[in-house]
């Protein structure tokens, strides 16, 4: 891939990352509730999920999912169901109590990592999008792993930086959110439920 084409891809990846989505919202929510350092696990989980989606798209899974109505609907309902589940849990959660440095307040790293990964990887629209988007930047004759390293690595790094910035901003604002922690949970919970409902009603 030429430097010029890579720069175009980088800008496209940046624009895609800046588009509001469930992983950005999750990083924002976890940043406010647990602080930046624990939320890094959420962000890394999401990054791995995106890398899996990109690898699957490069391998042709996105095209297969786009061609199969049944497979798409199954994946869609799984992803939508998980987002709604997260939304309901947030809605019912008590007001946030923020002690970023306390291990008692932060969830286990593995649990945060798993949530970030599942939210990223359970979106079939993302898989189809990457299947349509990435071929425009693939270099003919280059191996799968090189394309994955360049295309996947670039997007994942952009996404990690963006989500860490969101989490850091949320941690900074967290003391003020403590007054309205219950409402913060309800607003973000409603957003997750809304995204899940939008995914459930989406077509290919």
GUKE-283777 format. One record per residue (C-alpha): residue number from 0; chain; y, z, x. Coordinates in pm, 1 decimal, always signed. Layout:
N
{num=NUM, cadena=A, c2=Y, c3=Z, c1=X}
...
//
This chain:
204
{num=0, cadena=A, c2=+0.0, c3=+0.0, c1=+0.0}
{num=1, cadena=A, c2=+339.0, c3=-97.8, c1=+136.6}
{num=2, cadena=A, c2=+612.3, c3=+162.2, c1=+173.9}
{num=3, cadena=A, c2=+821.9, c3=-15.1, c1=-90.2}
{num=4, cadena=A, c2=+539.6, c3=-8.8, c1=-344.8}
{num=5, cadena=A, c2=+464.1, c3=+354.8, c1=-261.7}
{num=6, cadena=A, c2=+827.7, c3=+449.3, c1=-324.1}
{num=7, cadena=A, c2=+811.7, c3=+281.2, c1=-665.6}
{num=8, cadena=A, c2=+492.4, c3=+472.8, c1=-740.3}
{num=9, cadena=A, c2=+649.1, c3=+797.9, c1=-620.8}
{num=10, cadena=A, c2=+945.6, c3=+753.7, c1=-855.0}
{num=11, cadena=A, c2=+710.9, c3=+669.8, c1=-1143.3}
{num=12, cadena=A, c2=+499.5, c3=+977.6, c1=-1067.9}
{num=13, cadena=A, c2=+813.8, c3=+1190.7, c1=-1055.2}
{num=14, cadena=A, c2=+928.7, c3=+1058.6, c1=-1392.0}
{num=15, cadena=A, c2=+586.6, c3=+1124.8, c1=-1541.8}
{num=16, cadena=A, c2=+581.4, c3=+1481.4, c1=-1408.8}
{num=17, cadena=A, c2=+927.3, c3=+1550.9, c1=-1550.7}
{num=18, cadena=A, c2=+807.4, c3=+1447.4, c1=-1896.3}
{num=19, cadena=A, c2=+737.5, c3=+1768.9, c1=-2093.9}
{num=20, cadena=A, c2=+367.3, c3=+1838.2, c1=-2119.2}
{num=21, cadena=A, c2=+114.9, c3=+2121.1, c1=-2164.5}
{num=22, cadena=A, c2=+70.1, c3=+2192.9, c1=-1792.7}
{num=23, cadena=A, c2=+443.5, c3=+2230.0, c1=-1736.7}
{num=24, cadena=A, c2=+463.6, c3=+2460.4, c1=-2037.2}
{num=25, cadena=A, c2=+169.1, c3=+2662.3, c1=-1906.8}
{num=26, cadena=A, c2=+335.8, c3=+2701.9, c1=-1566.6}
{num=27, cadena=A, c2=+656.3, c3=+2812.7, c1=-1739.7}
{num=28, cadena=A, c2=+473.0, c3=+3065.2, c1=-1956.7}
{num=29, cadena=A, c2=+265.1, c3=+3208.2, c1=-1673.6}
{num=30, cadena=A, c2=+567.5, c3=+3221.1, c1=-1443.7}
{num=31, cadena=A, c2=+752.9, c3=+3436.7, c1=-1695.4}
{num=32, cadena=A, c2=+453.3, c3=+3659.1, c1=-1765.3}
{num=33, cadena=A, c2=+293.3, c3=+3700.6, c1=-1421.6}
{num=34, cadena=A, c2=+541.5, c3=+3579.8, c1=-1161.0}
{num=35, cadena=A, c2=+541.3, c3=+3288.4, c1=-919.5}
{num=36, cadena=A, c2=+262.3, c3=+3394.5, c1=-685.4}
{num=37, cadena=A, c2=-10.9, c3=+3441.4, c1=-949.2}
{num=38, cadena=A, c2=+106.6, c3=+3127.2, c1=-1129.8}
{num=39, cadena=A, c2=+39.1, c3=+2925.6, c1=-814.2}
{num=40, cadena=A, c2=-327.8, c3=+2957.7, c1=-913.5}
{num=41, cadena=A, c2=-247.1, c3=+2802.2, c1=-1251.6}
{num=42, cadena=A, c2=-61.9, c3=+2518.3, c1=-1080.6}
{num=43, cadena=A, c2=-344.7, c3=+2451.8, c1=-833.9}
{num=44, cadena=A, c2=-596.0, c3=+2448.1, c1=-1119.2}
{num=45, cadena=A, c2=-385.9, c3=+2191.6, c1=-1301.5}
{num=46, cadena=A, c2=-353.0, c3=+1987.1, c1=-982.0}
{num=47, cadena=A, c2=-730.5, c3=+1973.4, c1=-945.1}
{num=48, cadena=A, c2=-757.8, c3=+1872.8, c1=-1309.8}
{num=49, cadena=A, c2=-512.7, c3=+1585.3, c1=-1257.7}
{num=50, cadena=A, c2=-701.7, c3=+1476.3, c1=-946.5}
{num=51, cadena=A, c2=-1024.5, c3=+1466.8, c1=-1148.8}
{num=52, cadena=A, c2=-852.1, c3=+1256.0, c1=-1417.2}
{num=53, cadena=A, c2=-717.1, c3=+1016.0, c1=-1156.5}
{num=54, cadena=A, c2=-1057.1, c3=+986.7, c1=-987.2}
{num=55, cadena=A, c2=-1221.5, c3=+919.8, c1=-1324.0}
{num=56, cadena=A, c2=-957.8, c3=+659.5, c1=-1409.4}
{num=57, cadena=A, c2=-1004.6, c3=+481.2, c1=-1077.8}
{num=58, cadena=A, c2=-1379.3, c3=+485.9, c1=-1139.9}
{num=59, cadena=A, c2=-1335.5, c3=+317.8, c1=-1479.6}
{num=60, cadena=A, c2=-1386.1, c3=+615.6, c1=-1711.4}
{num=61, cadena=A, c2=-1045.1, c3=+567.3, c1=-1868.1}
{num=62, cadena=A, c2=-1133.1, c3=+213.3, c1=-1974.2}
{num=63, cadena=A, c2=-1464.5, c3=+335.9, c1=-2114.8}
{num=64, cadena=A, c2=-1291.2, c3=+608.5, c1=-2314.1}
{num=65, cadena=A, c2=-1036.5, c3=+359.7, c1=-2444.9}
{num=66, cadena=A, c2=-1316.9, c3=+130.7, c1=-2561.2}
{num=67, cadena=A, c2=-1521.9, c3=+398.7, c1=-2736.7}
{num=68, cadena=A, c2=-1366.4, c3=+543.9, c1=-3051.9}
{num=69, cadena=A, c2=-1630.9, c3=+813.4, c1=-3080.0}
{num=70, cadena=A, c2=-1598.1, c3=+929.5, c1=-2717.6}
{num=71, cadena=A, c2=-1221.0, c3=+934.5, c1=-2745.7}
{num=72, cadena=A, c2=-1230.2, c3=+1142.5, c1=-3065.5}
{num=73, cadena=A, c2=-1472.0, c3=+1395.5, c1=-2913.7}
{num=74, cadena=A, c2=-1255.8, c3=+1438.2, c1=-2603.4}
{num=75, cadena=A, c2=-941.1, c3=+1448.9, c1=-2816.9}
{num=76, cadena=A, c2=-1066.8, c3=+1729.8, c1=-3041.5}
{num=77, cadena=A, c2=-1190.2, c3=+1934.9, c1=-2746.9}
{num=78, cadena=A, c2=-851.0, c3=+1910.6, c1=-2575.9}
{num=79, cadena=A, c2=-655.4, c3=+1973.3, c1=-2895.6}
{num=80, cadena=A, c2=-873.5, c3=+2269.9, c1=-2985.6}
{num=81, cadena=A, c2=-818.7, c3=+2435.7, c1=-2649.5}
{num=82, cadena=A, c2=-440.0, c3=+2393.8, c1=-2669.1}
{num=83, cadena=A, c2=-432.2, c3=+2540.5, c1=-3020.2}
{num=84, cadena=A, c2=-650.8, c3=+2829.2, c1=-2897.7}
{num=85, cadena=A, c2=-401.5, c3=+2903.3, c1=-2618.5}
{num=86, cadena=A, c2=-115.6, c3=+2881.8, c1=-2867.2}
{num=87, cadena=A, c2=-274.9, c3=+3128.9, c1=-3107.6}
{num=88, cadena=A, c2=-346.1, c3=+3371.4, c1=-2822.6}
{num=89, cadena=A, c2=+15.0, c3=+3352.2, c1=-2707.6}
{num=90, cadena=A, c2=+146.0, c3=+3397.7, c1=-3062.6}
{num=91, cadena=A, c2=-59.4, c3=+3715.1, c1=-3104.1}
{num=92, cadena=A, c2=+7.4, c3=+3851.4, c1=-2754.2}
{num=93, cadena=A, c2=+226.6, c3=+4161.0, c1=-2713.2}
{num=94, cadena=A, c2=+573.0, c3=+4135.2, c1=-2563.1}
{num=95, cadena=A, c2=+559.0, c3=+4038.7, c1=-2196.5}
{num=96, cadena=A, c2=+581.3, c3=+4315.1, c1=-1939.2}
{num=97, cadena=A, c2=+671.4, c3=+4169.9, c1=-1603.8}
{num=98, cadena=A, c2=+566.4, c3=+4317.5, c1=-1273.0}
{num=99, cadena=A, c2=+506.2, c3=+4014.4, c1=-1051.3}
{num=100, cadena=A, c2=+384.0, c3=+4221.4, c1=-756.8}
{num=101, cadena=A, c2=+134.8, c3=+4428.5, c1=-950.9}
{num=102, cadena=A, c2=-229.1, c3=+4331.2, c1=-948.7}
{num=103, cadena=A, c2=-274.6, c3=+4527.1, c1=-1270.1}
{num=104, cadena=A, c2=-34.0, c3=+4297.7, c1=-1453.6}
{num=105, cadena=A, c2=-145.4, c3=+3965.8, c1=-1308.1}
{num=106, cadena=A, c2=-460.9, c3=+3807.6, c1=-1437.8}
{num=107, cadena=A, c2=-741.5, c3=+3727.6, c1=-1200.3}
{num=108, cadena=A, c2=-668.9, c3=+3421.4, c1=-992.2}
{num=109, cadena=A, c2=-988.2, c3=+3250.6, c1=-1107.0}
{num=110, cadena=A, c2=-888.8, c3=+3283.9, c1=-1472.5}
{num=111, cadena=A, c2=-542.5, c3=+3141.5, c1=-1416.4}
{num=112, cadena=A, c2=-689.3, c3=+2858.8, c1=-1209.0}
{num=113, cadena=A, c2=-941.2, c3=+2780.6, c1=-1482.9}
{num=114, cadena=A, c2=-674.2, c3=+2767.8, c1=-1753.4}
{num=115, cadena=A, c2=-461.4, c3=+2526.5, c1=-1552.2}
{num=116, cadena=A, c2=-763.5, c3=+2306.9, c1=-1480.1}
{num=117, cadena=A, c2=-886.0, c3=+2292.4, c1=-1840.4}
{num=118, cadena=A, c2=-542.6, c3=+2213.1, c1=-1983.4}
{num=119, cadena=A, c2=-503.7, c3=+1923.7, c1=-1738.6}
{num=120, cadena=A, c2=-851.4, c3=+1777.8, c1=-1758.7}
{num=121, cadena=A, c2=-902.8, c3=+1806.5, c1=-2136.4}
{num=122, cadena=A, c2=-636.0, c3=+1551.7, c1=-2231.4}
{num=123, cadena=A, c2=-798.8, c3=+1211.6, c1=-2301.6}
{num=124, cadena=A, c2=-456.7, c3=+1049.4, c1=-2338.6}
{num=125, cadena=A, c2=-390.0, c3=+1136.9, c1=-1975.5}
{num=126, cadena=A, c2=-712.7, c3=+970.9, c1=-1868.5}
{num=127, cadena=A, c2=-629.3, c3=+654.1, c1=-2059.3}
{num=128, cadena=A, c2=-271.9, c3=+657.9, c1=-1929.8}
{num=129, cadena=A, c2=-385.8, c3=+679.5, c1=-1568.9}
{num=130, cadena=A, c2=-640.0, c3=+401.6, c1=-1630.7}
{num=131, cadena=A, c2=-356.8, c3=+174.8, c1=-1748.1}
{num=132, cadena=A, c2=-95.4, c3=+295.5, c1=-1498.3}
{num=133, cadena=A, c2=-278.5, c3=+322.8, c1=-1165.9}
{num=134, cadena=A, c2=-419.7, c3=-33.2, c1=-1133.9}
{num=135, cadena=A, c2=-64.6, c3=-162.8, c1=-1094.9}
{num=136, cadena=A, c2=-42.9, c3=+26.0, c1=-764.6}
{num=137, cadena=A, c2=-398.3, c3=-6.5, c1=-632.3}
{num=138, cadena=A, c2=-439.7, c3=-207.0, c1=-312.2}
{num=139, cadena=A, c2=-711.2, c3=-475.0, c1=-339.9}
{num=140, cadena=A, c2=-987.0, c3=-439.8, c1=-84.3}
{num=141, cadena=A, c2=-907.2, c3=-74.5, c1=-15.6}
{num=142, cadena=A, c2=-1183.5, c3=+178.0, c1=-76.6}
{num=143, cadena=A, c2=-1194.6, c3=+411.1, c1=-376.6}
{num=144, cadena=A, c2=-1133.4, c3=+716.4, c1=-158.5}
{num=145, cadena=A, c2=-825.8, c3=+568.9, c1=+10.3}
{num=146, cadena=A, c2=-674.7, c3=+476.9, c1=-326.8}
{num=147, cadena=A, c2=-758.4, c3=+824.6, c1=-454.9}
{num=148, cadena=A, c2=-601.7, c3=+988.5, c1=-150.7}
{num=149, cadena=A, c2=-279.6, c3=+787.6, c1=-176.5}
{num=150, cadena=A, c2=-235.3, c3=+762.7, c1=-554.2}
{num=151, cadena=A, c2=-396.5, c3=+1091.6, c1=-650.0}
{num=152, cadena=A, c2=-249.7, c3=+1283.8, c1=-358.0}
{num=153, cadena=A, c2=+103.3, c3=+1163.6, c1=-427.1}
{num=154, cadena=A, c2=+92.9, c3=+1246.3, c1=-797.0}
{num=155, cadena=A, c2=-70.3, c3=+1585.1, c1=-742.2}
{num=156, cadena=A, c2=+186.0, c3=+1689.3, c1=-479.1}
{num=157, cadena=A, c2=+473.0, c3=+1588.4, c1=-708.1}
{num=158, cadena=A, c2=+316.9, c3=+1782.7, c1=-995.7}
{num=159, cadena=A, c2=+258.0, c3=+2092.7, c1=-781.5}
{num=160, cadena=A, c2=+620.2, c3=+2103.7, c1=-662.5}
{num=161, cadena=A, c2=+754.5, c3=+2048.0, c1=-1015.1}
{num=162, cadena=A, c2=+536.4, c3=+2317.4, c1=-1173.6}
{num=163, cadena=A, c2=+611.0, c3=+2569.5, c1=-898.3}
{num=164, cadena=A, c2=+983.4, c3=+2512.8, c1=-956.3}
{num=165, cadena=A, c2=+929.7, c3=+2576.3, c1=-1329.0}
{num=166, cadena=A, c2=+731.3, c3=+2892.0, c1=-1255.9}
{num=167, cadena=A, c2=+995.6, c3=+3016.0, c1=-1012.0}
{num=168, cadena=A, c2=+1273.6, c3=+2960.7, c1=-1264.8}
{num=169, cadena=A, c2=+1071.0, c3=+3140.2, c1=-1530.9}
{num=170, cadena=A, c2=+1011.8, c3=+3436.2, c1=-1299.0}
{num=171, cadena=A, c2=+1385.4, c3=+3452.0, c1=-1228.2}
{num=172, cadena=A, c2=+1463.3, c3=+3456.5, c1=-1600.3}
{num=173, cadena=A, c2=+1179.6, c3=+3695.2, c1=-1684.5}
{num=174, cadena=A, c2=+1383.4, c3=+4020.6, c1=-1681.9}
{num=175, cadena=A, c2=+1606.6, c3=+3881.7, c1=-1954.9}
{num=176, cadena=A, c2=+1306.1, c3=+3758.1, c1=-2150.1}
{num=177, cadena=A, c2=+1163.5, c3=+4110.4, c1=-2163.9}
{num=178, cadena=A, c2=+1412.1, c3=+4186.6, c1=-2443.2}
{num=179, cadena=A, c2=+1278.4, c3=+3898.0, c1=-2646.1}
{num=180, cadena=A, c2=+924.6, c3=+3887.6, c1=-2508.5}
{num=181, cadena=A, c2=+764.5, c3=+3872.8, c1=-2850.6}
{num=182, cadena=A, c2=+978.4, c3=+3577.6, c1=-2949.9}
{num=183, cadena=A, c2=+913.7, c3=+3405.7, c1=-2617.3}
{num=184, cadena=A, c2=+540.8, c3=+3431.7, c1=-2682.3}
{num=185, cadena=A, c2=+581.6, c3=+3296.0, c1=-3034.0}
{num=186, cadena=A, c2=+799.2, c3=+3003.3, c1=-2927.9}
{num=187, cadena=A, c2=+567.6, c3=+2899.3, c1=-2645.0}
{num=188, cadena=A, c2=+261.2, c3=+2964.8, c1=-2860.8}
{num=189, cadena=A, c2=+403.9, c3=+2741.5, c1=-3131.8}
{num=190, cadena=A, c2=+473.3, c3=+2474.1, c1=-2869.0}
{num=191, cadena=A, c2=+110.1, c3=+2480.3, c1=-2755.2}
{num=192, cadena=A, c2=-9.6, c3=+2458.0, c1=-3115.5}
{num=193, cadena=A, c2=+229.4, c3=+2168.1, c1=-3176.0}
{num=194, cadena=A, c2=+107.9, c3=+1980.5, c1=-2868.4}
{num=195, cadena=A, c2=-251.4, c3=+2040.2, c1=-2976.9}
{num=196, cadena=A, c2=-176.7, c3=+1911.7, c1=-3325.1}
{num=197, cadena=A, c2=-3.4, c3=+1605.1, c1=-3182.8}
{num=198, cadena=A, c2=-304.8, c3=+1535.9, c1=-2963.7}
{num=199, cadena=A, c2=-541.9, c3=+1578.9, c1=-3257.6}
{num=200, cadena=A, c2=-347.7, c3=+1324.7, c1=-3462.2}
{num=201, cadena=A, c2=-311.2, c3=+1075.2, c1=-3176.7}
{num=202, cadena=A, c2=-488.6, c3=+743.3, c1=-3166.3}
{num=203, cadena=A, c2=-582.2, c3=+541.7, c1=-2858.9}
//
